[in-house]
Amino acid sequence: MTNHPPPDPFWTFEHTAWERSARSYHNFWTRLTSQTIEPLLSAIQRGDTTRLLDVATGSGNVAQAGIRKGMRVVGVDFSTAMLTQARKQYQEIDFCEGDAEVLPFSDNNFDAVVINFGLLHFGNPEQALKEAYRVLRSGGRIGFTVWATPDAAIGFQIMLQAIETHGDPAIQLPEGPPFFRFSDPAESERTLQAIGFTNLSITAVQQIWRLPSPNDLFVAFYEGTARTGGLLRAQSRVALDNIRTAVIKAASAYEKDGSVKISMPAILTSAQKP
């Protein structure tokens, strides 16, 4: 196991945000992020895949899907609030608190590792991927998902354009890696190959986000996210009201038959430890 470095400002920011936002994330986002679960597990599962590690398990939905497929699953997350949600839903699963960059497991321990939308929240994603490599057995596979870039992920496009137009550009959050870094297949390929992974596969997964109203798009980001939510919560009241108005107006274009339907594709990457 790897020694734990002291928390940096970005780690602390993310941890504080998820302790605050766990319930809202579950309420607003899991019906969307669950749409990648089947493709994600299909990408890593082979006939002899029996022991799965779900990193950044959140509400535990990926872990539960692995159980349904007959795998023995461990879910790990650094957020106590997230683990409370997971344990409440799935009492039969082994969940533990831990850091993706310092996994509390021995070498060569798992047949597969999955990270569903967690990689973009790690302060050192290369280290998290190295840790996944370490705990994988030879022949094991890693799979992770991230959001597509805002030109395709319309919810992000709407929100980020509203912030750019109406937000305070002077607001500074603790600096983290580029949010859409691993949305670029070339970047994922370069990073994974440098660590030692082979047999890469990268594909887009189409997803539709269904929300009751245009205002729910704003609330989902404000209450249920870390980085974007933190930026929103730091705005002045006037700026925040203007951002909300712009988001509602833009999201209304996707409202039909009493709900909002927004395209939010993901990028799914998988690779193998030789």
For each residue, the residues with C-beta under 8 A, 3 or more apart:
1: 102 103 104 105 106
2: 101 102 103 131 134
3: 102
4: 99 102
5: 8 101 102
6:
7: 11 12 15
8: 5 11 12 123 174
9: 12 13 174 175
10: 13 14 123 174 175 176
11: 7 8 14 15 123
12: 7 8 9 15 16 174
13: 9 10 16 17 173 174 176 226 230
14: 10 11 17 18 121 123 176 226 227
15: 7 11 12 18 19 78 79
16: 12 13 19 20
17: 13 14 20 21 225 226 227 229 230
18: 14 15 21 22 25 78 79 81 82 121 226
19: 15 16 22 79 80 81
20: 16 17 81
21: 17 18 24 25 223 224 225 226 229
22: 18 19 25 26 58 59 79 81 82 84 85
23: 26 27 81 85
24: 21 27 28 219 220 223 224
25: 18 21 22 28 29 30 58 59 82 224 225
26: 22 23 29 30 58 59 85
27: 23 24 30 224
28: 24 25 211 216 219 220 223 224
29: 25 26 32 33 220 224 225
30: 25 26 27 33 34 58 59 61
31: 34 35 210
32: 29 35 207 209 264
33: 29 30 36 58 61 116 117 145
34: 30 31 37 61
35: 31 32 205 207 208 266
36: 33 39 40 116 117 145 205 207 266 268
37: 34 40 41 61 62 65 116
38: 41 42 65
39: 36 42 43 203 205 268
40: 36 37 43 44 62 114 116 143 144 145 268
41: 37 38 44 45 62 65 66 69 114 143
42: 38 39 45
43: 39 40 141 143 201 268 270
44: 40 41 49 52 112 113 114 141 142 143 270
45: 41 42 49 69 71 112
46: 49 111 141
47:
48: 111
49: 44 45 46 52 71 111 112 140 141
50: 70 71 72 111
51: 71 72 73 74 109 110 111 112
52: 44 49 63 66 71 72 73 74 110 111 112 113 114
53: 73 74 75 76 103 105 109 110 112 113 114 132 135
54: 57 60 62 63 66 73 74 75 76 114 116
55: 76 100 103 113 114 115 118 128 132
56: 76 77 78 100 115 116 117 118 119 121
57: 54 60 62 63 75 76 77 82 83 86 95
58: 22 25 26 30 33 61 77 79 82 85 86 116 118
59: 22 25 26 30 82 85 86 89
60: 54 57 63 64 75 85 86 87 89 90 93 95
61: 30 33 34 37 58 64 65
62: 37 40 41 54 57 65 66 75 114 116
63: 52 54 57 60 66 67 73 74 75 86 90 93 95
64: 60 61 67 68 89 90 93
65: 37 38 41 61 62 68 69
66: 41 52 54 62 63 69 71 73 114
67: 63 64 70 71 73 90 92 93
68: 64 65
69: 41 45 65 66
70: 50 67
71: 45 49 50 51 52 66 67 111 112
72: 50 51 52
73: 51 52 53 54 63 66 67 93 94
74: 51 52 53 54 63 94 95 96 105 110
75: 53 54 57 60 62 63 86 93 94 95 96
76: 53 54 55 56 57 95 96 97 98 100 103 104
77: 56 57 58 82 83 86 95 97 98
78: 15 18 56 97 98 99 100
79: 15 18 19 22 58 82 83
80: 19 83 84 97
81: 18 19 20 22 23 84 85
82: 18 22 25 57 58 59 77 79 85 86
83: 57 77 79 80 86 87 95 96 97
84: 22 80 81 87 88
85: 22 23 26 58 59 60 81 82 88 89
86: 57 58 59 60 63 75 77 82 83 89 90 93 95
87: 60 83 84 90 91 93 95
88: 84 85 91
89: 59 60 64 85 86
90: 60 63 64 67 86 87 93 95
91: 87 88
92: 67
93: 60 63 64 67 73 75 86 87 90
94: 73 74 75
95: 57 60 63 74 75 76 77 83 86 87 90
96: 74 75 76 83 104
97: 76 77 78 80 83
98: 76 77 78 102 103 104
99: 4 78 102 103
100: 55 56 76 78 103 115 118 122 128 131
101: 2 5 122 123 124 127 128 131
102: 1 2 3 4 5 98 99 131
103: 1 2 53 55 76 98 99 100 131 132 134 135
104: 1 76 96 98
105: 1 53 74 109 110 135
106: 1 109 135
107: 134 135
108: 135 136 137 138
109: 51 53 105 106 135 136 137
110: 51 52 53 74 105 113 135 136 137 140
111: 46 48 49 50 51 52 71 136 137 140 141
112: 44 45 49 51 52 53 71 136 140 141 142 143
113: 44 52 53 55 110 132 135 136 140 141 142 143
114: 40 41 44 52 53 54 55 62 66 142 143 144
115: 55 56 100 118 119 128 132 142 143 144 145
116: 33 36 37 40 54 56 58 62 144 145
117: 33 36 56 120 121 145 146 147 266
118: 55 56 58 100 115 121 122 144
119: 56 115 122 125 128 129 144 146 182
120: 117 125 146 147 177 179 180 181 182
121: 14 18 56 117 118 176 226 227
122: 100 101 118 119 125 127 128 177
123: 8 10 11 14 101 176 177
124: 101 127 128 177
125: 119 120 122 128 129 177 181 182 191
126: 129 130 191 195
127: 101 122 124 130 131
128: 55 100 101 115 119 122 124 125 131 132
129: 119 125 126 132 133 142 191 192 195 197
130: 126 127 133 134 195
131: 2 100 101 102 103 127 128 134 135
132: 53 55 103 113 115 128 129 135 136 142
133: 129 130 136 142 195 196 197 273
134: 2 103 107 130 131
135: 53 103 105 106 107 108 109 110 113 131 132
136: 108 109 110 111 112 113 132 133 140 141 142 273
137: 108 109 110 111 140 273
138: 108 273 274
139: 272 273 274
140: 49 110 111 112 113 136 137 272 273
141: 43 44 46 49 111 112 113 136 270 271 272 273
142: 44 112 113 114 115 129 132 133 136 192 197 270 271 272 273
143: 40 41 43 44 112 113 114 115 268 269 270
144: 40 114 115 116 118 119 182 268 269 270
145: 33 36 40 115 116 117 205 266 267 268 269
146: 117 119 120 180 182 183 266 267 269
147: 117 120 153 156 179 180 183 264 265 266 267
148: 152 153 183 204 264 265 266 267
149: 152 153 156 180 183
150: 153 154 156 157 160 180
151: 157
152: 148 149 204 263 265
153: 147 148 149 150 156 157 263 264 265
154: 150 157 158 254 262 263 264
155: 158 159 209 217 220 221 262 264
156: 147 149 150 153 159 160 228 264
157: 150 151 153 154 160 161
158: 154 155 161 162 217 247 250 251 262
159: 155 156 162 163 217 218 221 228 247
160: 150 156 157 163 164 228
161: 157 158 164 165 246 250
162: 158 159 165 166 167 242 243 246 247 250
163: 159 160 166 167 228 231 232 243
164: 160 161 167
165: 161 162 246
166: 162 163 239 242 243 246
167: 162 163 164 171 231 235 239 243
168: 171 234 235 236 239
169:
170:
171: 167 168 231 234 235
172:
173: 13 176 227 230 231 234
174: 8 9 10 12 13
175: 9 10
176: 10 13 14 121 123 173 179 227
177: 120 122 123 124 125 181
178: 181
179: 120 147 176 227
180: 120 146 147 149 150 183 184
181: 120 125 177 178 184 187
182: 119 120 125 144 146 187 188 191 267 269
183: 146 147 148 149 180 267
184: 180 181 187 188
185: 188 189 202 267 269
186: 189 190
187: 181 182 184 190 191
188: 182 184 185 191 192 200 202 267 269
189: 185 186 192 193 200 202
190: 186 187 193 194
191: 125 126 129 182 187 188 194 195
192: 129 142 188 189 195 197 200 269 271
193: 189 190 196 197 198 200
194: 190 191
195: 126 129 130 133 191 192
196: 133 193 273 274
197: 129 133 142 192 193 200 271 272 273
198: 193 271 272 273 274
199: 271 272
200: 188 189 192 193 197 269 270 271
201: 43 269 270 271
202: 185 188 189 267 268 269 270
203: 39 267 268
204: 148 152 265 266 267 268
205: 35 36 39 145 265 266 267 268
206: 263 265
207: 32 35 36 263 264 265 266
208: 35 261 262 263 264
209: 32 155 260 261 262 263 264
210: 31 259 260 261
211: 28 214 216 217 220 251 259 260 262
212: 216 258 259 260
213: 216 255 259 260
214: 211 217 218 247 248 249 250 251 252 254 255 260
215: 218 219 244 248
216: 28 211 212 213 219 220 260
217: 155 158 159 211 214 220 221 247 248 251 260 262
218: 159 214 215 221 222 243 244 247 248 251
219: 24 28 215 216 222 223 224
220: 24 28 29 155 211 216 217 223 224 225
221: 155 159 217 218 224 225 228 229 232 247
222: 218 219 225 229 232 233
223: 21 24 28 219 220 229
224: 21 24 25 27 28 29 219 220 221 229
225: 17 21 25 29 220 221 222 228 229 230
226: 13 14 17 18 21 121 229 230
227: 14 17 121 173 176 179 230 231
228: 156 159 160 163 221 225 231 232
229: 17 21 221 222 223 224 225 226 232 233
230: 13 17 173 225 226 227 233 234
231: 163 167 171 173 227 228 234 235
232: 163 221 222 228 229 235 240 243
233: 222 229 230
234: 168 171 173 230 231
235: 167 168 171 231 232 239 240 243
236: 168 239 240
237: 240 241
238: 241 242
239: 166 167 168 235 236 242 243
240: 232 235 236 237 243 244
241: 237 238 244 245
242: 162 166 238 239 245 246
243: 162 163 166 167 218 232 235 239 240 246 247
244: 215 218 240 241 247 248
245: 241 242 248 249
246: 161 162 165 166 242 243 249 250
247: 158 159 162 214 217 218 221 243 244 250 251
248: 214 215 217 218 244 245 251 252
249: 214 245 246 252
250: 158 161 162 214 246 247 253
251: 158 211 214 217 218 247 248 254 255 260 262
252: 214 248 249 255 260
253: 250
254: 154 214 251 260 261 262
255: 213 214 251 252 258 259 260
256: 259 261
257:
258: 212 255
259: 210 211 212 213 255 256
260: 209 210 211 212 213 214 216 217 251 252 254 255
261: 208 209 210 254 256
262: 154 155 158 208 209 211 217 251 254
263: 152 153 154 206 207 208 209
264: 32 147 148 153 154 155 156 207 208 209
265: 147 148 152 153 204 205 206 207
266: 35 36 117 145 146 147 148 204 205 207
267: 145 146 147 148 182 183 185 188 202 203 204 205
268: 36 39 40 43 143 144 145 202 203 204 205
269: 143 144 145 146 182 185 188 192 200 201 202
270: 43 44 141 142 143 144 200 201 202
271: 141 142 192 197 198 199 200 201
272: 139 140 141 142 197 198 199
273: 133 136 137 138 139 140 141 142 196 197 198
274: 138 139 196 198
